[in-house]
């Protein structure tokens, strides 16, 4: 049994290290970092005042141009909310993936330690 341990250990270490060499050679600046900020959606400055005026008086007393502007402002605000929600979902998905990767790495390291403990 003693004569099999050395080649088996050498084979295991070779396999483990060969899988890790590609990651060691990467520099931190080469790792792409995803952008979690929502895309900017422009909302004109007069939208807040116009929407406040509509909230007080209603749409009945508004001109045709003002009512179109209110509709545009509402659409822009909806787009901004959708962009923020999409960015949040992307962040949550990446956090779940990172958690899974951490769990897998923990299991692999634990299994490696168990195999090495068994060999010695």
N, C-alpha and C positions, 0 to 999 in steps of 0.2 A: 504494500500500500504506500510505503514511503517513497518508492521509486516513481509512482504515478503522480504524486503530489506536485513535484517541481514542474514537470511539463504541463500539467493541468493548470497550475497557478500561472505559469508563463503565458499559456494560451488565453486564459481569462483576462489577465492584465493587458495583453496585446489587443484583444477585442475591445475592452473598455476604453483604453487610451486611443485607439484608432478612431473611435466614435467621437472622442472629445477634441481631437486636434483641430478640426475645422472651426470650432467655436473659440478656441484659444487664440487663433490667429486673427480674429476680428478685433478691430479697434473700436472703442466706444463711439467715435464720431461716424463710423460706417453703419451703425445700427439706425435704421429709419424710425423716427418718432412720429406717430400719427398725430394729426391735428384735430383736437376735440372742440375747437371753437366753432360756433355756428356761422354759416355764411352771412355776411352783412346784408340786411334788407333796409333800404332807404325809406324812411317815413318823413315826408315833408314837415317843416316846422309848424306850419299853420294847421296841421291836423288836430293837435290837442285842443287848441282854441275852438276850432270848428266843431269838433265832437262834443265839447263842453256846451257849446251853444245849442247844438241839436238836442242834447240831454235836457236842457232847460226848457226850450220852446217847442221841440218836436220838429218833424220834417215838413210840416204843412206850410210854414212861413218861409221856407228856403227857396232860393232861386234854383233854376235847373243846373247851372254851373256848380253851385254849392252842393247840391244833392249828389252830383257826379263825383265831386271831390270827397264827400263823406264816404261814398261807396269805395272809392279808390283807397282812402285811408284805412277803412276796415279790411280791405283785401290785403293791404301791406302789413297790417298788424297780424292778420291770420298767417301770412307767409312767415313773418318773423317768429311767431309761436311754433310753427311747424319746423322751422330750421333749428330752433332751440331744442325741440323734442327729438329731432333726428340726431343731433349732436349728443344728447344725453343717452339715447339708446345705443349709439356707437360706443360711448365710454363704458356703459354697463356691459355690453357684449365683450369688449376687450378685457374688462375686469374679470368676467366669468372665465374667459379663455386663459388668462394669466393664473387664475386660481386653479384651474384644471392642470395647467403645466406644472405648477408648484406641487400639486398632489402627485402627479406622475413622477416628478423628479424625486420626491420624498420616498416613494415606493421603490424606485430603481436604486437609490442610494441605500435604502434599508435592505433590499435584496442583495446588493453587492456586499454589504457588511456581513450579512448572514452567510453568504457563500464563502467569503474569506474566513469567517470564524469557523465554519465547518471544515475548511481545508486545513486550518492550523489547529 
